Amino acid sequence: MSNMRNHVQLIGHLGADPEIKEFNEGKKLARISMATNESYRKQSGERVNDTQWHNVVAWGPQAEFLEKYVQKGQGLVVNGKLSSRSYEKDGEKRYSTEIVANEFFLTGPKE
């Protein structure tokens, strides 16, 4: 159960084709932007659709899988963990939170 402390599962669709970066030693990094959708009704009965966008990164074999089999609009289940970091850009401290994926399952294209 201790490996479940930082676990994320997302089910959604890609907003763009994966961005692939290859490093000198041949290791690959893939970045994807993934949308998850939720709908609910307000007290007034009005239906509300809420879309959240998530930044997902994958390394090595997972990056190669995304490069070969996934494209914009593809449905995807992602299992991974949350990772937060900070960095400086133009003298300003910035923060980034992303999902580091370790497992994918394909679903159908966006309907």
C-alpha positions in Angstrom: 0.0 0.0 0.0 3.0 2.4 0.5 3.4 2.7 -3.3 -0.1 4.2 -3.5 0.8 7.4 -1.6 1.5 9.4 -4.7 -0.7 7.9 -7.4 -2.7 9.6 -10.2 -5.0 8.1 -12.8 -6.4 10.2 -15.5 -8.9 9.3 -18.3 -9.1 11.8 -21.1 -8.0 12.9 -24.5 -4.9 14.5 -26.0 -5.1 18.1 -27.0 -2.1 17.9 -29.3 0.4 15.4 -30.7 3.1 14.4 -28.3 6.2 16.6 -28.1 9.2 14.3 -28.3 12.7 15.3 -27.2 15.7 13.0 -27.7 18.8 13.4 -25.6 22.4 12.6 -26.6 22.5 9.2 -25.0 19.3 8.2 -26.9 16.9 8.6 -24.0 13.6 10.1 -25.0 11.2 12.4 -23.2 7.6 12.9 -24.3 5.3 15.7 -23.2 1.6 15.6 -23.7 -1.3 17.9 -22.8 -4.3 15.9 -21.7 -7.9 17.1 -21.1 -10.3 15.5 -18.6 -14.0 16.4 -18.7 -16.5 16.5 -15.9 -20.2 17.5 -16.2 -22.7 18.3 -13.5 -25.9 20.2 -13.0 -26.2 23.4 -11.0 -29.1 23.9 -8.5 -31.0 25.7 -11.3 -30.8 22.6 -13.5 -28.3 24.1 -15.9 -25.7 21.6 -17.2 -22.1 22.6 -16.7 -19.2 21.0 -18.6 -15.8 21.5 -16.9 -12.5 20.7 -18.8 -9.3 20.5 -16.9 -5.9 20.4 -18.7 -3.0 18.3 -17.4 0.7 18.3 -18.3 2.0 14.7 -18.6 5.6 13.6 -19.1 7.0 10.2 -19.9 10.5 8.8 -20.2 12.2 6.0 -22.1 9.8 3.2 -23.3 6.7 5.1 -22.3 7.9 8.1 -24.4 8.5 5.8 -27.4 5.0 4.3 -27.0 3.5 7.8 -27.1 5.6 8.7 -30.1 4.5 5.7 -32.1 0.8 5.1 -31.1 -0.7 8.4 -29.8 -1.9 11.5 -31.6 -4.2 14.5 -31.0 -7.7 13.5 -30.0 -6.7 10.0 -28.9 -8.4 8.7 -25.7 -5.9 7.7 -23.1 -5.8 6.3 -19.5 -2.6 7.5 -17.7 -1.3 6.0 -14.5 1.6 7.9 -12.8 2.6 10.2 -10.0 2.5 14.0 -9.3 5.7 15.8 -9.5 6.2 19.5 -8.6 9.2 21.6 -9.2 10.3 25.2 -9.3 12.7 27.1 -11.5 13.7 30.7 -12.4 12.9 32.3 -15.7 13.7 36.0 -16.4 14.6 36.4 -12.7 11.1 35.2 -11.6 10.5 32.0 -9.7 8.0 29.8 -11.4 6.3 26.5 -10.4 5.2 23.5 -12.4 3.2 20.5 -11.5 3.0 17.6 -13.9 2.1 13.9 -14.0 5.1 11.6 -14.5 3.5 8.7 -16.3 4.5 5.1 -15.9 1.6 3.3 -17.7 -0.8 4.0 -20.5 -3.9 2.4 -22.0 -5.4 3.5 -25.2 -9.1 4.2 -25.5 -11.1 5.4 -28.5 -10.7 8.7 -30.3 -12.6 11.7 -29.1 -16.3 11.6 -30.1 
